[in-house]
Amino acid sequence: MKIYNTMTRRKEDFIPLENGKVRMYVCGPTVYNLIHIGNARPMIIFDTVRRYMEYIGYDVNYVTNFTDVDDKIIKAANEEGVSPEEIAGRYIAECKKDMEALNVKEATKHPLATEEIDGMIAMIGTLIQKGYAYNSNGTVYFRTRKFDEYGKLSKKNIDDLEAGHREIKVSGEENKEDPLDFVLWKPKKEGEPYWTSPWSDGRPGWHIECSVMSKKYLGDQIDIHAGGEDLIFPHHENEIAQSEAANGREFAKYWMHNGFLNIDNKKMSKSVGNFFTVRDISEKYDLQVLRFFMLSAHYRSPINFSAELMEAAKNGLDRILTAVENLNHLSENAVTEELTGEESENVCKINTLVEKYKAAMEDDFNTADAVSVIFELVKLANTTAGESSSKAYIGELKKQIVTLSDVLGIIAEKEKEMLDSEIEILIAERQNARKEKNFARADEIREELLERGIILEDTREGVKWKRV
């Protein structure tokens, strides 16, 4: 397997630090509003990377954080007259709903920055002790020039970097030893959340958060660190400096970054009026269409979002779903069980296509080519499977289309809608469980029905239900 490593600017053979295991950290969103489709791209891309790694047998420890303390969160809280914790909690819950709708797998760990403050204070203390950081009137800065390799990820010359820093104009800039030094800890302002530290009551800088969360849940060194290409500088550059200065070893072996998402060939912007949240898109399309659209281009390429391209993605996804639905129908009515000689030859073609799919994914996760292979399988199904086909052949076609789609997070087989009679049987079982005070089973049935899109309402007249 080859991965394009942003650090070296070339494709490299993937060799994990520990045989059979992958440690992967992906920078998550700052939770002050609903996530937009730009946020969704790295979520979908790196979830797909994880899924493929697991498909070929790796045990993946996948950590992605929520930044739940930030100027934008505080601003949103002040505008609403609520606490920053309320804003962060609300939008973490909403983000998780969107991620589930996008079929993004739950992370091994979803750390919150506010729950890891002690670790941040400890790492900052280590950096001060080693001479890489200093306290200036309660603000702690990282000595950028002391880290000799600063700029190695972004390939920027340290003397040309000044304009790139997000925090270059923070309060207390005049107290910096060097304009390039960046903030590790900043004192509180009136009305802001804060934590007590040896330097001041305040809160951590953005960059130190990910260094600490990665270290705690994955160790001093990890296999893959990933995120959008907008994070290369300064965020990931600063993470490298902090982590390697504190831990004394290489931070990550492979750096992966997805390309930008544009709207009708323009940068997404609220002021331009081309800003879309994932929730906005869900009002027009099943979010599987958005996921399919995102995977239709190579992850490192910029991708252009438009109504026409979303319609094309919807039509492509429908082709796959229709093929699987047709195979299910053929399987139910198949007369013969065993493969015929001609079908055995076609199974060889299926296996060849599966290998072609793997080759695409192992060439830096070329999902566009992988999707093309699934379409080749669909074409094979549509042209070779019919009423005279054996159950074994139909089953093999369906298995591979569904499996390879699932690796991409695409659900190729729609769950059958429950019959009214099936719902009534489960409701009766729930009622009986409640009479016998087996409330655990009663709750299980309610949850099972809810997962199948059935909402129960207990009324004086009995249990009512509706589909959603």
C-alpha positions, 0 to 999 in steps of 0.5 A: 500500500502506498500513501502520499506523505505530505511531509516528503511530497511523494508516495511511500510504502505504508509500513505501520509502527506496530505490525497489524495495527494503525494509530491514526489521528484526525483533526476534528471540528470546532463546535460552534455551529452545524458542520458545513460540507467542507467539514464533511470532506475530511470526515468522509475521506479519512473514515474511508481510509480507516474502513479500507485499513480494517477491510485488509485486516488492520486493527485501527485505533482512530482518534478524532477530537472536538475542539470545544473551547475556542473564540468562535464558541465563546462569541456564539455563547455571548450572542445567545446569552448561554454558556460556552459549554452549552454551545459546545455540547449542543453542536457536538450532539448535532455533529454526531447526528450528521456524522451518523447520517453520513455513515461515518463510523464512531471513532475509537475515541472522541476526546474533548479539548476541555477534558484534557487541560491537565495534560496540556498544562503538563506538556507546556511545563515540559516545553518550558523546562526544556527551554522551548517555551517561556512565560511572558506575563501569563502568556506562554509562547513556543520558541519557534526558532529553537525548533531547528526543523520548523517548517519541514511539513509546509516547506516554508522558510522560517524567515518568510513565515510571519504573515502565516500565523493565526495568532501573530496579533494576539494580545501581548505580542509586544512581549514575545521574544520573536514575532514567530513565537506562537501561543501555548497558553493565554490568560483569561479575558472577562467572561471567558471560561478558564482553568488554573495553571502555574502561569495564569488563569486562562486556557490553552492555545489551539495547537497544543490541544491536538498534540496532547490528545494524540499523545494521550490516546495514541502515544508519543509517535503515531502512524498517520496524522490527517486533516484538511490541507488548510491545516498544514500551516500553521496548525500541523506545523506547530503540532510537530514542533510542540510534540517533537520538542516535548517527546524527543521523537518523530511525531507522525510517520505519514501526513495525509491532507485532503484538498479543498471543496469549492462551490460552483468553482468558488470558495465557500463563503457566507458572504457570497451566499454559497455556504451549505451545512450538511443539514442543508444538503440533507433537505434535498438529498439522502446524505449517502449521495453527498458521501458518494459525491465526495468519493468521486474524486481523489481525496488530494484533488480539489473538488467542486460542488454543484447541483449538476454534480450532485445529480450525477452522484445521485444517478450513479448511486441509484445504479448501484442500489438498483443492481443490488435490488435486482440481484435480491429479486433474482436470488429469491426466484433462482431455480438452481443452487450451484455455479454453472461452468460459464458462471465459474468463468464470470466469478473469475472476472469478479475476483479480478475486479476485486483485485483491481479495486484493491489496487486502486485503494492501495494506490493512495486511496484512489476512491474514484477508480474504486468507484469505477470498479464497482460500476464494472461489477454492476455492469457485469451483474446487469449483463450476466445475471438473469432468471436462469442464473444460479443462487451461488452466482447471484450471491457472489455478485451481490456480496462483492458489490455490497462489500466493496461499497461498504468499504467506501461507507456506501450502503448498497443494500436498502433495509427492507421496510418493516411490515405492519404485522411485524411491527404489531408483533413487536409492540405486543411483545413489548407490552407483555414485557412491561406487564412482566416488569422486564423493562430492559426488554421493553426498552430494547424493542422500542430502540429496535423499532426506532432504528427501523424508523418506527416511533412509538407513542404510549397513550391512554388508548394504547400504543400508537406508532408511526413511520419516520 
